[in-house]
Amino acid sequence: MIALTSLTSVSSLMVLAQASSVGSGRLVGGWGYVGACYGITVAAFVLYSVSLWARRPRAASDSKE
């Protein structure tokens, strides 16, 4: 049973070694970072918009318009 387990783990390591794209020149699995960057950008735009809205000039209360 121990020999079967070690053979299975060795074969799974070989599959993992073949599946990795080391040295292929391509980025793999970076979409989480792309989504995080878009989320940070949207949050920055929203916060900036809120700050502009909070600092907008107010109409004088005695104006006739």
For each residue, the residues with C-beta under 8 A, 3 or more apart:
1: 4 5
2: 5 6
3: 6 7
4: 1 7 8
5: 1 2 8 9
6: 2 3 9 10
7: 3 4 10 11
8: 4 5 11 12
9: 5 6 12 13
10: 6 7 13 14
11: 7 8 14 15
12: 8 9 15 16
13: 9 10 16 17
14: 10 11 17 18
15: 11 12 18 19
16: 12 13 19 20
17: 13 14 20
18: 14 15
19: 15 16
20: 16 17
21: 24 26 28
22:
23:
24: 21
25:
26: 21
27: 30
28: 21
29: 32
30: 27 33 34
31: 34 35
32: 29 35 36
33: 30 36 37
34: 30 31 37 38
35: 31 32 38 39
36: 32 33 39 40
37: 33 34 40 41
38: 34 35 41 42
39: 35 36 42 43
40: 36 37 43 44
41: 37 38 44 45
42: 38 39 45 46
43: 39 40 46 47
44: 40 41 47 48
45: 41 42 48 49
46: 42 43 49 50
47: 43 44 50 51
48: 44 45 51 52
49: 45 46 52 53
50: 46 47 53 54
51: 47 48 54 55
52: 48 49 55 56
53: 49 50 56
54: 50 51
55: 51 52
56: 52 53
57:
58:
59: 63 65
60: 63
61:
62:
63: 59 60
64:
65: 59
